[in-house]
């Protein structure tokens, strides 16, 4: 009976180790993807940080959003995001307008220059995505996507 218990514990440990390896691999892949993606902007003409590109992307997808909307979306510190937004405005990537209904509220839009940077970021992301899966068949891509969706669902279910 003791041997069965030891074997169960060992198998459980091996499964746990494998789960850790899966997430270490996912983390390493995302880190590599992001570092390659943002290197082009950092080394390019715009010298944008990771958070600046995330904020720019947020306002590109949510025109007219406010700094408070970004704070709620990211959970980041309001003062940190205020400095970040000021930097994007100073670089000419964001412009602000006062909300007609609430003069205290400032709505932010991406400028034409900001749209061009965001477009470049999306193109670079699409290129890297294609490079990452280039040796996978359509069936493998579909299977990988389905497995990752199951992992996501498991985590979302656990949170509830």
KOLSEVO-735850 format. One record per atom (N, C-alpha, C): residue number from 1; x, y, z; residue in one letter. Coordinates in steps of 0.02 Angstrom, whole numbers, plus 50000, padded with zeros to 5 digits. Each point is the difference from the previous one (the first is absolute). Last residue first. Layout:
N
R    nr      xx      yy      zz   rest
R   NUM       X       Y       Z      a
...
//
This chain:
160
R    nr      xx      yy      zz   rest
R   160   49327   51625   49461      x
R   160   49930   50011   50020      x
R   160   49982   49963   50061      x
R   159   50214   49982   49891      x
R   159   49993   50068   50029      x
R   159   49929   50012   50025      x
R   158   50056   49800   49882      x
R   158   50030   49999   50066      x
R   158   49991   50067   50036      x
R   157   49936   49977   49773      x
R   157   49953   49965   50044      x
R   157   50025   50000   50072      x
R   156   50141   50089   49835      x
R   156   49942   50043   50010      x
R   156   49950   49968   50046      x
R   155   50186   49872   49936      x
R   155   50021   50055   50044      x
R   155   49941   50048   50014      x
R   154   49963   49823   49849      x
R   154   50015   49972   50066      x
R   154   50018   50056   50049      x
R   153   49975   50058   49774      x
R   153   49935   49986   50031      x
R   153   50010   49973   50071      x
R   152   50192   50030   49869      x
R   152   49971   50065   50019      x
R   152   49934   49990   50036      x
R   151   50101   49811   49910      x
R   151   50040   50024   50056      x
R   151   49971   50066   50025      x
R   150   49906   49912   49806      x
R   150   49982   49959   50058      x
R   150   50037   50024   50063      x
R   149   50058   50098   49796      x
R   149   49934   50023   50021      x
R   149   49976   49961   50061      x
R   148   50199   49933   49896      x
R   148   50010   50062   50038      x
R   148   49933   50029   50024      x
R   147   49993   49810   49862      x
R   147   50029   49983   50065      x
R   147   50010   50063   50043      x
R   146   49925   50028   49778      x
R   146   49949   49968   50040      x
R   146   50026   49983   50070      x
R   145   50153   50087   49842      x
R   145   49951   50050   50019      x
R   145   49946   49971   50045      x
R   144   50153   49851   49906      x
R   144   50033   50043   50050      x
R   144   49952   50053   50025      x
R   143   49926   49865   49824      x
R   143   50005   49960   50062      x
R   143   50032   50042   50056      x
R   142   49991   50095   49784      x
R   142   49932   49994   50029      x
R   142   50001   49963   50066      x
R   141   50200   50013   49880      x
R   141   49981   50067   50024      x
R   141   49932   49997   50033      x
R   140   50075   49806   49895      x
R   140   50038   50013   50061      x
R   140   49982   50068   50030      x
R   139   49906   49944   49792      x
R   139   49972   49957   50052      x
R   139   50036   50012   50067      x
R   138   50083   50108   49809      x
R   138   49935   50029   50020      x
R   138   49969   49960   50056      x
R   137   50260   49978   49992      x
R   137   49947   49991   49950      x
R   137   49937   50035   50025      x
R   136   50253   50078   50064      x
R   136   49943   49961   50024      x
R   136   49949   49994   49944      x
R   135   50207   50130   49998      x
R   135   50013   49929   49989      x
R   135   49944   49956   50027      x
R   134   49993   50243   50019      x
R   134   50012   49984   49930      x
R   134   50011   49925   49987      x
R   133   49950   50153   50202      x
R   133   49962   49939   49984      x
R   133   50014   49974   49929      x
R   132   50110   50197   50094      x
R   132   49996   49954   50056      x
R   132   49966   49934   49982      x
R   131   50014   50183   49844      x
R   131   50065   49968   50010      x
R   131   49994   49946   50053      x
R   130   49812   50134   49968      x
R   130   50010   49954   49944      x
R   130   50067   49964   50005      x
R   129   49955   50165   50158      x
R   129   49953   49944   50010      x
R   129   50009   49949   49944      x
R   128   50120   50201   49983      x
R   128   50028   49956   50051      x
R   128   49955   49940   50013      x
R   127   49920   50166   49852      x
R   127   50059   49967   49972      x
R   127   50030   49950   50050      x
R   126   49824   50136   50074      x
R   126   49975   49950   49952      x
R   126   50058   49961   49969      x
R   125   50053   50180   50141      x
R   125   49970   49945   50038      x
R   125   49975   49945   49955      x
R   124   50079   50197   49901      x
R   124   50056   49964   50030      x
R   124   49974   49940   50039      x
R   123   49840   50146   49915      x
R   123   50032   49964   49945      x
R   123   50059   49958   50026      x
R   122   49892   50142   50154      x
R   122   49956   49944   49980      x
R   122   50031   49958   49945      x
R   121   50113   50196   50065      x
R   121   50003   49951   50054      x
R   121   49957   49939   49983      x
R   120   49992   50185   49854      x
R   120   50065   49967   49995      x
R   120   50006   49945   50053      x
R   119   49812   50137   50011      x
R   119   49996   49957   49941      x
R   119   50065   49961   49991      x
R   118   49996   50162   50168      x
R   118   49958   49943   50019      x
R   118   49993   49951   49942      x
R   117   50111   50203   49957      x
R   117   50040   49959   50046      x
R   117   49962   49937   50019      x
R   116   49883   50156   49874      x
R   116   50053   49970   49959      x
R   116   50045   49955   50043      x
R   115   49835   50129   50106      x
R   115   49968   49946   49961      x
R   115   50053   49963   49959      x
R   114   50067   50192   50115      x
R   114   49989   49945   50046      x
R   114   49969   49940   49965      x
R   113   50024   50199   49879      x
R   113   50067   49972   50013      x
R   113   49995   49940   50047      x
R   112   49804   50121   49959      x
R   112   50020   49964   49939      x
R   112   50069   49968   50010      x
R   111   49875   50034   50227      x
R   111   50012   50044   49942      x
R   111   50017   49957   49939      x
R   110   49844   49931   50217      x
R   110   50065   49988   49969      x
R   110   50005   50046   49939      x
R   109   49852   50056   50224      x
R   109   49997   49969   49934      x
R   109   50071   49991   49975      x
R   108   49847   50061   50245      x
R   108   50063   49993   49964      x
R   108   49989   49962   49934      x
R   107   49861   50165   50200      x
R   107   49997   49943   49954      x
R   107   50063   49998   49958      x
R   106   49927   50109   50250      x
R   106   50039   50009   49939      x
R   106   49998   49935   49960      x
R   105   49848   50134   50209      x
R   105   50022   49938   49969      x
R   105   50035   50015   49933      x
R   104   49891   50165   50136      x
R   104   50058   49976   50039      x
R   104   50031   49938   49967      x
R   103   49799   50108   49917      x
R   103   50059   50039   49984      x
R   103   50062   49977   50038      x
R   102   49773   49878   49918      x
R   102   50035   50008   50064      x
R   102   50067   50033   49986      x
R   101   49849   49969   49821      x
R   101   49953   49990   50055      x
R   101   50031   50012   50068      x
R   100   50130   50014   49798      x
R   100   49947   50051   49997      x
R   100   49952   49994   50060      x
R    99   50264   49929   49996      x
R    99   49934   49969   49992      x
R    99   49947   50055   50004      x
R    98   50255   50044   49916      x
R    98   49957   50003   50059      x
R    98   49932   49969   49983      x
R    97   50237   49928   49885      x
R    97   49946   50048   49992      x
R    97   49956   49996   50063      x
R    96   50265   49918   49893      x
R    96   49947   50001   50050      x
R    96   49947   50052   49981      x
R    95   50204   49827   49881      x
R    95   49974   50068   50008      x
R    95   49940   49997   50046      x
R    94   50237   49842   49925      x
R    94   49933   50007   50028      x
R    94   49981   50073   50002      x
R    93   50207   49939   49909      x
R    93   49963   49939   49984      x
R    93   49929   50000   50027      x
R    92   50200   50161   50018      x
R    92   49952   50012   49947      x
R    92   49960   49939   49980      x
R    91   50167   50046   50182      x
R    91   50028   49970   49939      x
R    91   49953   50009   49940      x
R    90   49930   50072   50215      x
R    90   50060   50040   49982      x
R    90   50032   49974   49935      x
R    89   49821   49878   50093      x
R    89   49975   50063   49972      x
R    89   50059   50043   49977      x
R    88   50050   49801   50110      x
R    88   49971   49985   49934      x
R    88   49973   50063   49967      x
R    87   50082   50020   50220      x
R    87   50054   49984   49954      x
R    87   49975   49985   49930      x
R    86   49842   50031   50171      x
R    86   50033   50064   49984      x
R    86   50057   49989   49951      x
R    85   49895   49810   50084      x
R    85   49956   50035   49952      x
R    85   50031   50067   49980      x
R    84   50110   49880   50169      x
R    84   50004   49963   49937      x
R    84   49960   50035   49945      x
R    83   49986   50080   50221      x
R    83   50065   50016   49971      x
R    83   50008   49967   49931      x
R    82   49807   49947   50119      x
R    82   49997   50071   49982      x
R    82   50066   50021   49968      x
R    81   49983   49784   50091      x
R    81   49968   50005   49935      x
R    81   49993   50073   49977      x
R    80   50090   49958   50213      x
R    80   50044   49970   49950      x
R    80   49970   50007   49931      x
R    79   49869   50066   50182      x
R    79   50054   50048   49989      x
R    79   50049   49974   49946      x
R    78   49822   49859   50072      x
R    78   49975   50057   49963      x
R    78   50056   50050   49983      x
R    77   50037   49731   50031      x
R    77   49998   50061   50041      x
R    77   49980   50060   49956      x
R    76   49921   49755   49918      x
R    76   50063   50035   50016      x
R    76   49986   50063   50040      x
R    75   49845   49836   49894      x
R    75   50012   49993   50072      x
R    75   50064   50034   50022      x
R    74   49881   49980   49775      x
R    74   50066   49971   50014      x
R    74   50011   49985   50074      x
R    73   49791   50095   49916      x
R    73   50017   49944   49955      x
R    73   50065   49965   50021      x
R    72   49925   50198   50112      x
R    72   49954   49945   50014      x
R    72   50019   49938   49960      x
R    71   50118   50197   49955      x
R    71   50016   49977   50068      x
R    71   49957   49939   50018      x
R    70   49952   50110   49800      x
R    70   50062   49962   49994      x
R    70   50021   49973   50068      x
R    69   49815   50142   49994      x
R    69   49983   49937   49965      x
R    69   50062   49956   49995      x
R    68   50029   50216   50084      x
R    68   49967   49957   50049      x
R    68   49980   49932   49970      x
R    67   50086   50169   49860      x
R    67   50054   49971   50041      x
R    67   49970   49953   50052      x
R    66   49845   50026   49790      x
R    66   50034   50045   50046      x
R    66   50058   49965   50035      x
R    65   49872   49970   49743      x
R    65   50004   49976   50069      x
R    65   50038   50051   50042      x
R    64   49962   50010   49758      x
R    64   49959   50040   50045      x
R    64   49999   49975   50071      x
R    63   50058   49821   49819      x
R    63   50006   50072   49990      x
R    63   49952   50038   50046      x
R    62   50102   49755   49994      x
R    62   49946   50033   50038      x
R    62   50006   50076   49992      x
R    61   50155   49852   49894      x
R    61   49941   49956   50000      x
R    61   49940   50031   50035      x
R    60   50205   50116   49994      x
R    60   49984   49987   49929      x
R    60   49937   49957   49995      x
R    59   50090   50044   50213      x
R    59   49965   50058   49974      x
R    59   49984   49993   49925      x
R    58   50123   49827   50104      x
R    58   49936   50006   50035      x
R    58   49960   50059   49970      x
R    57   50221   49966   49925      x
R    57   49954   49951   49974      x
R    57   49931   50005   50031      x
R    56   50171   50134   50088      x
R    56   49983   50023   49932      x
R    56   49950   49952   49968      x
R    55   50087   49936   50205      x
R    55   49954   50056   50008      x
R    55   49978   50026   49932      x
R    54   50164   49832   50002      x
R    54   49936   49973   50025      x
R    54   49948   50055   50007      x
R    53   50219   50062   49943      x
R    53   49967   49967   49943      x
R    53   49933   49969   50021      x
R    52   50132   50099   50167      x
R    52   49977   50051   49954      x
R    52   49964   49969   49940      x
R    51   50103   49857   50157      x
R    51   49938   50029   50026      x
R    51   49973   50055   49954      x
R    50   50209   49901   49944      x
R    50   49947   49950   49997      x
R    50   49934   50030   50023      x
R    49   50167   50179   49908      x
R    49   50005   49946   50048      x
R    49   49942   49952   49990      x
R    48   50123   50165   49809      x
R    48   49943   49990   50045      x
R    48   50013   49941   50047      x
R    47   50121   50137   49803      x
R    47   50025   49985   50067      x
R    47   49943   49994   50051      x
R    46   50015   50057   49747      x
R    46   49953   50023   50051      x
R    46   50021   49988   50071      x
R    45   50112   49936   49783      x
R    45   49997   50073   50007      x
R    45   49961   50023   50061      x
R    44   50101   49754   50010      x
R    44   49978   50041   49943      x
R    44   50000   50073   50018      x
R    43   50043   49813   50150      x
R    43   50059   50016   49959      x
R    43   49983   50045   49942      x
R    42   49827   49930   50143      x
R    42   50051   50028   50044      x
R    42   50060   50022   49960      x
R    41   49827   49885   49889      x
R    41   49979   50068   50018      x
R    41   50054   50034   50043      x
R    40   50036   49777   49935      x
R    40   49996   50041   49939      x
R    40   49978   50071   50016      x
R    39   50006   49837   50172      x
R    39   50067   50020   49981      x
R    39   49997   50046   49939      x
R    38   49808   49889   50091      x
R    38   50013   50068   50023      x
R    38   50071   50024   49984      x
R    37   49926   49778   49937      x
R    37   49951   50048   49975      x
R    37   50020   50072   50019      x
R    36   50126   49817   50083      x
R    36   50012   50011   49928      x
R    36   49953   50053   49973      x
R    35   49969   49937   50222      x
R    35   50064   50034   49994      x
R    35   50017   50013   49927      x
R    34   49802   49878   50050      x
R    34   49996   50071   50018      x
R    34   50066   50036   49992      x
R    33   49996   49766   49961      x
R    33   49957   50034   49952      x
R    33   49998   50075   50014      x
R    32   50111   49863   50155      x
R    32   50037   50004   49938      x
R    32   49961   50038   49947      x
R    31   49891   49954   50201      x
R    31   50054   50047   50012      x
R    31   50041   50010   49936      x
R    30   49831   49838   49996      x
R    30   49972   50068   50000      x
R    30   50054   50052   50012      x
R    29   50065   49774   50010      x
R    29   49978   50017   49933      x
R    29   49973   50071   49997      x
R    28   50057   49912   50210      x
R    28   50060   50012   49960      x
R    28   49982   50021   49929      x
R    27   49824   49934   50144      x
R    27   50030   50064   50022      x
R    27   50061   50017   49957      x
R    26   49900   49791   49966      x
R    26   49955   50054   49977      x
R    26   50029   50068   50017      x
R    25   50115   49815   50085      x
R    25   50007   50004   49928      x
R    25   49956   50055   49971      x
R    24   49981   49952   50227      x
R    24   50065   50030   49988      x
R    24   50012   50009   49925      x
R    23   49809   49884   50066      x
R    23   49994   50072   50009      x
R    23   50066   50036   49994      x
R    22   49998   49765   49978      x
R    22   49955   50028   49949      x
R    22   49997   50076   50008      x
R    21   50116   49878   50163      x
R    21   50038   50005   49938      x
R    21   49957   50031   49944      x
R    20   49897   49952   50207      x
R    20   50047   50056   50007      x
R    20   50039   50010   49935      x
R    19   49863   49813   50009      x
R    19   49959   50061   49997      x
R    19   50044   50062   50006      x
R    18   50104   49794   50031      x
R    18   49983   50009   49929      x
R    18   49958   50063   49991      x
R    17   50051   49933   50219      x
R    17   50061   50024   49966      x
R    17   49985   50015   49927      x
R    16   49830   49900   50121      x
R    16   50008   50069   50022      x
R    16   50062   50031   49967      x
R    15   49962   49773   49966      x
R    15   49948   50038   49965      x
R    15   50006   50074   50017      x
R    14   50139   49852   50116      x
R    14   50021   50004   49929      x
R    14   49950   50041   49960      x
R    13   49948   49955   50224      x
R    13   50056   50046   49996      x
R    13   50023   50009   49928      x
R    12   49837   49840   50042      x
R    12   49971   50066   50011      x
R    12   50055   50053   49995      x
R    11   50067   49778   49993      x
R    11   49964   50018   49938      x
R    11   49970   50069   50006      x
R    10   50102   49912   50191      x
R    10   50050   50012   49950      x
R    10   49967   50022   49934      x
R     9   49861   49933   50177      x
R     9   50032   50064   50015      x
R     9   50052   50018   49947      x
R     8   49898   49790   49984      x
R     8   49951   50053   49987      x
R     8   50031   50068   50012      x
R     7   50128   49813   50055      x
R     7   49994   50006   49928      x
R     7   49951   50056   49981      x
R     6   50023   49941   50228      x
R     6   50060   50033   49976      x
R     6   49997   50013   49925      x
R     5   49827   49876   50093      x
R     5   49996   50069   50023      x
R     5   50061   50038   49976      x
R     4   49996   49771   49959      x
R     4   49950   50034   49960      x
R     4   49995   50073   50019      x
R     3   50141   49859   50127      x
R     3   50028   50012   49934      x
R     3   49950   50038   49956      x
R     2   49932   49927   50216      x
R     2   50045   50057   50003      x
R     2   50028   50017   49931      x
R     1   49870   49804   50030      x
R     1   49959   50060   50000      x
R     1   50044   50063   50000      x
//
